[in-house]
Amino acid sequence: MFCATSFLFTEYRYVGVFMVIFAAIIFVFLGSVEGFSTENKPCTYDETKTCKPALATAAFSTIAFVLGAVTSVLSGFLGMKIATYANARTTLEARKGVGKAFIVAFRSGAVMGFLLAASGLLVLYVTINVFKIYYGDDWEGLFEAITGYGLGGSSMALFGRVGGGIYTKAADVGADLVGKIERNIPEDDPRNPAVIADNVGDNVGDIAGMGSDLFGSYAEASCAALVVASISSFGINHDFTAMCYPLLISSMGILVCLITTLFATDFFEIKAVKEIEPALKNQLIISTVIMTVELVRSFSSCIYG
């Protein structure tokens, strides 16, 4: 755990430099689109209305980028902490049977998943409300600035995935070359010090990197839906409630997943290894059915009241 934490802190120092430089590039490029204009412009969805200037969009996009990057970094780091603590507990529970080990492992993964989704949704919702103080009903400018949030999350995920993956593969190859070829030691043998480095790489790339990657995908999908809603001009009621409908879907997804996890750990018991895969498939089926019903119900209530 301490080795993985040390690696992440070293990586995040370089990531911080990238974050500052790229944030400056975003501001310069977006601000220069209209020559750093401070004058209002006609809105895309309704040319009779005016939207905020490009310079304001550049500034708020930069802020959103930094918020997305910081949230992505925290999501990956906290996810790795959860996983490293869960590894030892899962090992201890495995002595009592596969069912006990599955419950600990599944609940630990669920905690990480809920953390990513909840933190991403919370920060995004707060950011929208803060930006709305300036933008008012300029939905086009507001959600165009919010897209920086998804870009920041994906940028940090790139470092976590690629950096951790390269480190993992380097440690894996080094352990195999020295252990198997030179010392004739079996793979993943604790006598080989490189095995520890390999495990560190797994934590960094497959857990912290995956956590940041999931957060980036989640943030991008939410921001894309918000942008599409903001520039739509046919049959769209441009008020705050309608614009935040994508966030409502995300919040419903969290509640549905919370209900679904109970089926895996509380309602059914895993007694053999072969029962694990069907149990996970049942999670997909149950969550899909419940979410589909909720989507139809929520959409109908928004349209017909």
C-alpha positions as CSV (number, residue, x, y, z in Angstrom):
1,M,0.0,0.0,0.0
2,F,2.8,2.4,0.9
3,C,4.7,1.6,-2.3
4,A,1.6,2.3,-4.4
5,T,1.0,5.6,-2.5
6,S,4.6,6.7,-3.1
7,F,4.3,5.9,-6.8
8,L,1.0,7.9,-7.1
9,F,2.4,10.9,-5.3
10,T,5.4,11.0,-7.6
11,E,3.1,10.6,-10.6
12,Y,0.8,13.3,-9.4
13,R,3.6,15.8,-9.1
14,Y,4.2,15.5,-12.9
15,V,0.4,15.5,-13.5
16,G,0.1,18.8,-11.6
17,V,2.6,20.4,-13.9
18,F,0.6,19.1,-16.9
19,M,-2.6,20.3,-15.4
20,V,-1.4,23.9,-15.0
21,I,0.2,24.1,-18.5
22,F,-2.8,22.5,-20.3
23,A,-5.2,24.8,-18.4
24,A,-3.3,27.8,-19.7
25,I,-3.5,26.4,-23.2
26,I,-7.3,25.9,-22.9
27,F,-7.8,29.5,-21.8
28,V,-5.6,30.9,-24.6
29,F,-7.1,28.8,-27.4
30,L,-10.8,29.3,-26.3
31,G,-10.3,32.9,-25.6
32,S,-8.6,33.6,-29.0
33,V,-11.6,32.1,-30.9
34,E,-13.2,35.5,-31.1
35,G,-10.1,37.6,-30.4
36,F,-10.6,37.6,-26.6
37,S,-13.9,39.4,-27.1
38,T,-15.8,40.6,-24.1
39,E,-19.0,41.3,-26.1
40,N,-22.1,39.1,-26.0
41,K,-23.1,37.0,-29.0
42,P,-26.3,35.5,-30.4
43,C,-27.3,32.1,-29.0
44,T,-27.3,29.0,-31.2
45,Y,-30.7,27.7,-30.1
46,D,-32.3,31.1,-30.3
47,E,-30.7,34.0,-32.2
48,T,-33.0,36.5,-30.6
49,K,-31.3,35.9,-27.3
50,T,-27.7,36.9,-26.4
51,C,-25.1,34.6,-24.8
52,K,-22.0,35.4,-22.8
53,P,-18.7,36.3,-24.5
54,A,-16.0,33.8,-25.5
55,L,-13.6,35.1,-23.0
56,A,-15.9,34.2,-20.2
57,T,-16.4,30.7,-21.6
58,A,-12.6,30.3,-21.8
59,A,-12.2,31.3,-18.2
60,F,-15.0,29.1,-16.8
61,S,-13.9,26.1,-19.1
62,T,-10.4,26.4,-17.5
63,I,-11.9,26.3,-14.0
64,A,-14.0,23.3,-14.9
65,F,-11.0,21.5,-16.4
66,V,-9.1,22.0,-13.1
67,L,-12.0,20.8,-11.1
68,G,-12.5,17.7,-13.3
69,A,-8.7,16.9,-13.1
70,V,-8.6,17.2,-9.3
71,T,-11.7,15.1,-8.9
72,S,-10.3,12.4,-11.2
73,V,-7.1,12.3,-9.2
74,L,-8.9,12.0,-5.9
75,S,-11.2,9.3,-7.3
76,G,-8.2,7.2,-8.5
77,F,-6.3,7.7,-5.2
78,L,-9.2,6.9,-2.9
79,G,-10.2,3.9,-5.1
80,M,-6.7,2.5,-4.7
81,K,-6.8,3.0,-0.9
82,I,-10.1,1.1,-0.8
83,A,-8.7,-1.7,-2.9
84,T,-5.5,-2.1,-1.0
85,Y,-7.4,-2.4,2.3
86,A,-9.9,-4.8,0.8
87,N,-7.2,-7.1,-0.6
88,A,-6.0,-8.2,2.9
89,R,-9.6,-8.5,4.2
90,T,-10.6,-10.6,1.2
91,T,-7.6,-12.9,1.8
92,L,-8.6,-13.5,5.4
93,E,-12.3,-14.1,4.5
94,A,-11.3,-16.6,1.8
95,R,-10.2,-18.9,4.6
96,K,-13.8,-19.2,5.6
97,G,-15.1,-19.9,2.1
98,V,-15.5,-18.4,-1.3
99,G,-18.9,-16.8,-0.3
100,K,-17.3,-14.7,2.5
101,A,-14.5,-13.6,0.2
102,F,-16.9,-12.7,-2.6
103,I,-19.0,-10.5,-0.2
104,V,-16.0,-8.5,0.9
105,A,-14.6,-8.1,-2.6
106,F,-17.9,-7.1,-4.1
107,R,-18.8,-4.6,-1.4
108,S,-15.3,-3.1,-1.7
109,G,-15.8,-2.7,-5.4
110,A,-19.2,-1.2,-4.9
111,V,-17.8,1.3,-2.5
112,M,-15.3,2.4,-5.1
113,G,-18.0,2.6,-7.8
114,F,-20.4,4.6,-5.6
115,L,-17.5,6.9,-4.6
116,L,-16.7,7.7,-8.3
117,A,-20.3,8.2,-9.4
118,A,-21.3,10.2,-6.3
119,S,-18.3,12.5,-6.3
120,G,-18.5,13.1,-10.0
121,L,-22.2,13.9,-9.8
122,L,-21.8,16.1,-6.7
123,V,-18.9,18.2,-8.1
124,L,-20.6,18.6,-11.5
125,Y,-23.9,19.7,-9.9
126,V,-22.2,22.2,-7.6
127,T,-20.1,23.5,-10.5
128,I,-23.2,24.0,-12.7
129,N,-25.0,25.9,-9.9
130,V,-22.0,28.2,-9.2
131,F,-21.5,28.9,-12.9
132,K,-25.2,29.6,-13.3
133,I,-24.8,32.6,-11.0
134,Y,-22.9,34.3,-13.8
135,Y,-24.5,32.7,-16.9
136,G,-28.1,33.0,-15.8
137,D,-30.3,31.4,-18.5
138,D,-27.4,31.2,-21.1
139,W,-27.5,27.4,-21.2
140,E,-25.3,27.3,-24.3
141,G,-22.4,29.1,-22.7
142,L,-22.9,27.4,-19.3
143,F,-22.7,23.9,-20.5
144,E,-20.0,24.7,-23.1
145,A,-17.9,25.8,-20.2
146,I,-18.9,22.6,-18.2
147,T,-17.3,20.4,-21.0
148,G,-14.0,21.3,-19.5
149,Y,-14.9,19.1,-16.5
150,G,-15.1,16.0,-18.7
151,L,-11.8,16.9,-20.4
152,G,-10.0,17.3,-17.1
153,G,-11.2,13.9,-15.9
154,S,-10.1,12.1,-19.1
155,S,-6.7,13.8,-19.1
156,M,-5.9,12.5,-15.7
157,A,-7.2,9.1,-16.6
158,L,-4.7,9.0,-19.4
159,F,-1.8,9.4,-17.0
160,G,-3.2,6.8,-14.6
161,R,-3.8,4.2,-17.3
162,V,-0.8,4.7,-19.4
163,G,1.7,5.5,-16.6
164,G,0.5,2.7,-14.4
165,G,0.3,0.2,-17.3
166,I,3.9,0.9,-18.4
167,Y,5.2,0.5,-14.8
168,T,3.2,-2.7,-14.4
169,K,4.5,-4.2,-17.6
170,A,8.1,-3.2,-16.9
171,A,8.0,-4.7,-13.4
172,D,6.3,-7.9,-14.8
173,V,8.9,-8.4,-17.5
174,G,11.8,-7.7,-15.1
175,A,10.4,-10.1,-12.6
176,D,10.0,-12.8,-15.2
177,L,13.5,-12.3,-16.7
178,V,15.3,-12.3,-13.3
179,G,13.1,-14.9,-11.5
180,K,12.4,-17.5,-14.2
181,I,15.5,-17.3,-16.4
182,E,18.3,-16.3,-14.0
183,R,17.2,-17.7,-10.7
184,N,14.6,-20.4,-11.8
185,I,12.0,-19.0,-9.4
186,P,8.3,-19.6,-10.2
187,E,6.1,-16.7,-11.2
188,D,4.8,-14.5,-8.4
189,D,7.0,-16.2,-5.9
190,P,7.5,-14.0,-2.8
191,R,11.2,-14.7,-2.9
192,N,11.5,-12.5,-6.0
193,P,11.5,-8.8,-4.9
194,A,10.2,-7.7,-8.3
195,V,6.9,-9.3,-7.5
196,I,6.2,-6.5,-5.0
197,A,6.8,-3.9,-7.8
198,D,4.5,-5.9,-10.0
199,N,1.7,-5.8,-7.4
200,V,2.3,-2.0,-7.0
201,G,1.8,-1.6,-10.7
202,D,-1.4,-3.6,-10.6
203,N,-2.7,-1.2,-7.9
204,V,-1.7,1.9,-9.7
205,G,-2.7,0.9,-13.2
206,D,-5.6,-1.5,-12.8
207,I,-7.2,0.2,-9.8
208,A,-6.2,3.9,-9.6
209,G,-5.9,4.2,-13.3
210,M,-9.2,2.4,-13.9
211,G,-10.9,4.5,-11.3
212,S,-9.8,7.7,-13.0
213,D,-10.8,6.2,-16.4
214,L,-14.3,5.3,-15.2
215,F,-14.7,8.8,-13.7
216,G,-13.5,10.4,-17.0
217,S,-16.0,8.3,-19.0
218,Y,-18.8,9.2,-16.6
219,A,-18.0,12.9,-16.7
220,E,-17.7,13.0,-20.4
221,A,-21.0,11.3,-21.0
222,S,-22.8,13.6,-18.6
223,C,-21.2,16.7,-20.1
224,A,-22.0,15.6,-23.6
225,A,-25.7,15.1,-22.7
226,L,-25.8,18.5,-21.1
227,V,-24.3,20.2,-24.2
228,V,-26.7,18.5,-26.6
229,A,-29.7,19.6,-24.4
230,S,-28.4,23.2,-24.3
231,I,-28.1,23.7,-28.0
232,S,-31.3,21.8,-29.0
233,S,-34.0,24.1,-30.4
234,F,-36.9,21.7,-31.3
235,G,-39.4,20.8,-28.6
236,I,-37.1,21.7,-25.7
237,N,-38.1,23.7,-22.7
238,H,-34.9,25.6,-21.9
239,D,-35.3,25.9,-18.1
240,F,-32.9,24.7,-15.4
241,T,-35.0,21.6,-14.5
242,A,-35.1,20.4,-18.2
243,M,-31.4,21.1,-18.7
244,C,-30.4,19.0,-15.6
245,Y,-32.4,15.9,-16.8
246,P,-29.1,14.0,-17.6
247,L,-28.0,14.5,-14.0
248,L,-31.3,13.1,-12.9
249,I,-30.6,10.0,-14.9
250,S,-27.2,9.7,-13.3
251,S,-28.6,10.1,-9.8
252,M,-31.3,7.4,-10.5
253,G,-28.5,5.1,-11.6
254,I,-26.8,5.4,-8.3
255,L,-30.0,4.5,-6.4
256,V,-30.7,1.6,-8.8
257,C,-27.1,0.2,-8.3
258,L,-27.6,0.6,-4.5
259,I,-30.6,-1.7,-4.7
260,T,-28.9,-4.1,-7.1
261,T,-25.9,-4.7,-4.8
262,L,-28.2,-6.1,-2.2
263,F,-29.1,-9.0,-4.5
264,A,-25.4,-10.1,-4.7
265,T,-24.5,-9.8,-1.1
266,D,-27.7,-10.1,1.0
267,F,-30.4,-11.9,-0.9
268,F,-28.4,-14.7,-2.5
269,E,-25.4,-16.6,-1.2
270,I,-22.4,-17.7,-3.2
271,K,-21.3,-21.2,-2.3
272,A,-19.0,-22.1,-5.1
273,V,-16.6,-20.4,-7.5
274,K,-18.8,-21.3,-10.5
275,E,-21.7,-19.3,-9.0
276,I,-19.8,-16.0,-9.1
277,E,-20.1,-15.3,-12.8
278,P,-23.9,-15.9,-13.0
279,A,-24.3,-13.7,-9.9
280,L,-22.5,-10.8,-11.7
281,K,-24.5,-11.4,-14.8
282,N,-27.7,-11.2,-12.7
283,Q,-26.5,-7.8,-11.5
284,L,-26.5,-6.5,-15.1
285,I,-29.9,-7.9,-15.8
286,I,-31.5,-6.6,-12.6
287,S,-30.0,-3.1,-12.9
288,T,-30.9,-2.9,-16.6
289,V,-34.6,-3.8,-16.0
290,I,-35.0,-1.4,-13.0
291,M,-33.2,1.4,-14.8
292,T,-35.3,1.0,-17.9
293,V,-38.5,1.2,-15.9
294,E,-37.3,4.3,-14.1
295,L,-36.2,6.0,-17.3
296,V,-39.6,5.5,-18.9
297,R,-41.4,6.7,-15.7
298,S,-39.2,9.8,-15.2
299,F,-39.4,10.7,-18.9
300,S,-43.2,10.3,-18.9
301,S,-43.5,12.5,-15.8
302,C,-41.4,15.2,-17.4
303,I,-43.4,15.2,-20.7
304,Y,-46.9,14.7,-19.4
305,G,-46.5,16.0,-15.8
